[in-house]
């Protein structure tokens, strides 16, 4: 059973969200303050609001990352603060994902599963995405067993998409992950790299453009050995 620590001071929202997550098979512990969050038992994933009464959620995220017992715990910020600068602050403080309220429960569960897949799998484990085999350790890409030559940034972009296959990643998220910036002047660079990557991979429909948001790798993926380290949906537990 996947354990969730829900850090949210809005009682009605927290109760509703906890109830919805529990129907999807998660075990949820609710706390309303940063102090109680720091004292809570370790969880597999933390859903963290930024507007807490005793501490800013960004600072709490940094404190979580500095603790050895929860340093590798997956953290998703779930907040009403949707401005770009807030998203950047959240991701740079150590959050694995950043979502803006209101959010459909199915999307939240999908994001949680994607984050858990990434945090629970060794970073150098090869990924299978449709006909592709992506090897982070060797930084190589194969399509149906044949090597595909890609540049360093193209590989980083593909790996970012593959690790969260099926999840829409915003342009800002990809720019920060691959280029270390969210400067709007690099958006054209991202678009060019996506176009070049599509041409090299030659797998129609693999990288989807989600208008006004970003991109998504439109196939299910898994480790090279599909029997190892897969993280099933919580509802299967």
Residue pairs with C-beta under 8 A, 6 or more apart in sequence:
1 25
1 26
1 27
1 234
1 237
2 25
2 26
2 27
2 44
2 45
2 112
2 116
2 234
2 237
3 26
3 27
3 29
3 41
3 42
3 43
3 44
3 45
4 21
4 26
4 27
4 28
4 29
4 43
4 44
4 45
4 46
4 47
4 112
5 29
5 31
5 37
5 40
5 43
5 45
5 46
5 47
6 14
6 17
6 18
6 21
6 28
6 29
6 30
6 31
6 47
7 31
7 32
7 34
7 37
7 46
7 47
7 48
7 49
7 52
7 57
7 60
8 14
8 17
8 30
8 32
8 47
8 49
8 78
9 32
9 33
9 49
9 51
9 52
9 53
10 49
11 32
13 101
14 30
14 32
15 30
17 47
17 105
18 28
18 30
20 105
21 28
21 105
21 108
21 109
22 28
24 105
24 109
24 233
24 234
24 235
25 233
25 234
25 235
25 236
25 237
26 112
26 234
29 40
29 41
29 43
31 37
31 40
32 52
32 53
33 52
33 53
33 54
33 55
34 52
34 54
34 55
34 57
34 59
34 60
34 63
35 54
35 55
37 46
37 48
37 60
38 60
38 63
38 64
42 69
42 70
42 73
43 70
43 73
44 73
44 74
44 116
45 73
45 74
45 75
45 76
45 112
45 115
45 116
46 64
46 70
46 73
46 74
46 75
46 76
47 76
47 78
48 57
48 60
48 61
48 75
48 76
48 77
48 78
48 79
48 95
49 57
49 77
49 78
49 79
50 56
50 57
50 58
50 77
50 79
50 81
50 86
50 90
51 57
51 79
51 80
51 81
52 60
57 77
57 79
57 90
58 89
58 90
58 93
59 93
61 75
61 77
61 90
61 93
61 94
61 95
62 93
62 94
64 70
64 71
64 73
64 75
64 94
65 71
65 75
65 93
65 94
72 119
73 119
74 96
74 112
74 115
74 116
74 119
75 94
75 95
75 96
76 95
76 96
76 97
76 98
76 99
76 108
76 111
76 112
76 115
77 90
77 95
77 97
77 98
77 99
78 99
78 101
78 103
78 108
79 86
79 90
79 98
79 99
79 100
79 101
80 100
80 101
81 100
82 100
84 172
84 182
87 98
87 170
87 172
87 173
87 182
88 172
88 176
88 182
90 98
91 98
91 173
91 176
92 176
96 115
96 118
96 119
97 111
97 114
97 115
98 173
99 107
99 108
99 111
109 233
109 234
110 166
110 167
111 167
112 234
113 231
113 233
113 234
114 163
114 164
114 165
114 166
114 167
115 164
116 231
117 163
117 164
117 230
117 231
118 163
118 164
120 229
120 231
121 223
121 229
121 231
122 229
123 136
124 136
124 137
125 136
125 223
125 224
125 229
126 133
126 134
126 135
126 136
126 137
126 223
126 224
127 133
127 134
127 136
127 159
127 162
127 163
127 221
127 222
127 223
127 224
128 134
128 221
128 222
128 223
128 224
128 226
129 162
129 165
129 206
129 217
129 219
129 221
130 203
130 206
130 219
130 221
131 143
131 144
131 203
132 141
132 142
132 143
132 148
132 162
132 201
132 203
132 206
133 141
133 142
133 143
133 145
133 224
134 140
134 141
134 158
134 159
134 162
135 141
135 142
136 159
139 152
139 155
140 147
141 147
141 148
141 150
141 155
141 158
141 201
142 148
143 201
143 202
143 203
148 200
148 201
149 200
150 158
150 197
150 200
153 178
153 179
153 193
154 193
154 196
154 197
154 200
156 177
156 178
157 174
157 178
157 190
157 193
157 194
157 197
158 197
158 201
160 169
160 174
160 177
160 178
161 169
161 174
161 207
161 215
161 216
161 217
162 217
162 221
164 217
165 216
165 217
165 218
165 219
165 220
165 221
166 216
166 217
166 218
166 219
166 220
166 221
167 216
168 210
168 213
168 214
168 215
168 216
169 177
169 214
169 215
169 216
170 213
170 214
171 187
171 190
171 213
171 214
171 215
172 182
172 214
173 214
174 190
174 214
174 215
175 181
175 182
175 183
175 186
175 187
175 190
176 182
178 190
179 186
179 189
179 190
194 207
194 209
194 215
197 207
198 206
198 207
201 207
205 218
206 217
206 218
206 219
207 215
207 216
207 217
207 218
208 215
208 216
208 217
208 218
209 215
210 216
222 230
223 229
223 230
